[in-house]
Amino acid sequence: MAANKTQSLIISAIGDDKPGLVEKLSELVMDTGCSILDSRMVSLGGEFAVIMMVTGPWNALAKLEQKLPDAEKRLSLTLAIKRTDKPEPAQNLLPYAVEVVALDQPGIVYNLANFFASRDINISEVATTSYAAPHTGTPMFAANMHVHIPAEMKVANIREEFMLFCDGMNLDAVIEPAK
């Protein structure tokens, strides 16, 4: 690892959904002299899931790592941590947003992931939800994704292939430059 790279810590946590978890975790990060660089936190069923990238001086990260086992017990969480480098800015990649809505059916996420992976297009983020359609109550599914298309690919071709793929699966979809 190069000496000039900023170290970061990835923390994932899961536990019972209860008030105060975000406050306690963010307080721990702040009190050790670290900062939350990026995070996703969500209530899923009766559980609360967190994944965050924390950054700071090496000694602050070490202090945070030492305090996490106590926080895990005190907050009744299951924690996993991993050191990582701060990501380098992507070169020659075009960021695109993908939105999909369809009747809820098994395999939508797999098929979307397979479409992009088979073309060497990286998926950087996925958020999905299931819900009942207004008025009818029909089970629906929605996915929002961020992908990075290599600049040498013809975006018009990728868009056309994607729309044909979605039509074949009866998915209503949009793919457009990320804002």
N, C-alpha and C positions, 0 to 999 in steps of 0.2 A: 504494500500500500504506500502510495506517495505521501511524503510528509506534508505537502501543501493542501491535501484534500481535507475538507471539513468532515469530521465524523458526526454521525447522527445515530439515533437509536429508534428502532421501530418497536412500539409497544402495542400488543394486542391484549384485550381484556374482555372477559365475558362474565356476567353475573346476573343475579336477580335485578329486575328493573325496579329501582327505588329512587326517590328524590335524593339529590345531593351527590350522586356518583361523578357527574361531570365536574362539579365544583371541587370535590376532594382530589380527583386526579389532576385537574389543572392547577390546583393549589400546590400539590406535591412537585409538579414540574417547575412552577414559578419559584417555590422556596429553595430549590436546589440550584437556581441560577440558569435554568434551561428555558427554551422557548418551544412552543408547539409550532412546527413548520407547516404541517399538513395533517388533517385528521378527518375521519368519518366516524360518526357516532349515531347509533340507531337502536330503537326499541324493536325487538323481533319477538313476537309472542309475549311471554312473561319475562324475557331476558333482555339485557342491555348489552350491546356489543360495541367495542371501541377499537379502532386501529388508528394510531397516530405516529407521525414522524417527529421526533424531538431532536433539537440541535442545541449545541452549547459548547463551551470550552471543555477539553478532555476531562478536567477535574470535576466539573459540574455533572457531566454525563456519568462519571464513575460514582459520584455521590448519589445520583438518582438511582443507578443500578443497585447500590447498597440498600436504599430505602424501599425498593419495590417489594421484596419478600414480606416485609411487615405490612405494607399497604394491601398486599394480596390477602393476608389473613384478616386484617382489620375491616376491609371492605367486602369480604366474602367473594372475592373474584378469582378467576383462573387467569393467570397472566403468562404471556410468552414475550420474550424480548430478544432482539437481535441487533447487533451493531451493523451499520451500513455506511457507505459514503454518500454524501449529498449528491444527487444526480447531476450529471453534466447536461447542459441544454441539448436538446435533440437537434441534430443537423440533417438537413435535406429531408425532413419529414413534414407532411402537411397535416395539421390537426383537423379532424372532421368529427361532427356530432351525428349520432345515429339515434333515431327515435322509432320505436316499433310499438304498435298496438294490435292486439288480436284476441280472438276467443282463446281462453286459457286452455292449453293443451300441453302434454308432456313433450319435452325435447326442443322447445323454442330456443333456449339459451345455448344448448349444445349446437344446434344447427346454425345459429348466428355465429358462434365462436368458430365453428368449422369453416364457414364461408370465408371469414377473414384470415384464419390461420393457414388455410390452403393457398392463400395468395401472399403469404408472408407479410400480412398487415397486422401490426401489434395493436391489441386492445389495451388501453391504459386505464380504463374505468368502466364499470358496469353497475347500474342500479336497476333493480327490477321490483315490480309490485304486482300483486293480484288484487282485484277489486270487483265489486258487483256493478254492472252497468246501470246508470240511472234509468228509472222507469220500468225496465224489464227484469233487472236482477241477474242478467246473464253473467256468468263468470268470465272476467276479462283479465288480460295480462298486458303489462306495459314494460318496456325496457328502454333505458337511456344508456348509450355507450359513447365513449370517446375513443377514437381510433387514430392511428398515425399512419398515413399513406406515404410510402416512399415517393419522393418528388419525381423520380424517373418513370413512375407509372402514369398512364393516361387516366386521369380522374374520370373523364367522361365514360371510358370503358368500364371502370370499376362501378360507377353509378348505374350504368345500364345493366351490368351483370347482377348487381345487388337488387335492383328493382324487379328483374325477371325472377330471381331467386325468391324474393318476397311474394310476388304474385303466385308462384308455384306453391308456396306454403300458406297462402291466404293470409298474409301479414300486411297490415297497412303500415308503410314505412316512409321515412324521410332520411336522406343523408345529405348533409350540407356542411360548409366550412364552419368550424367551431368559432364562436365569438368570444 
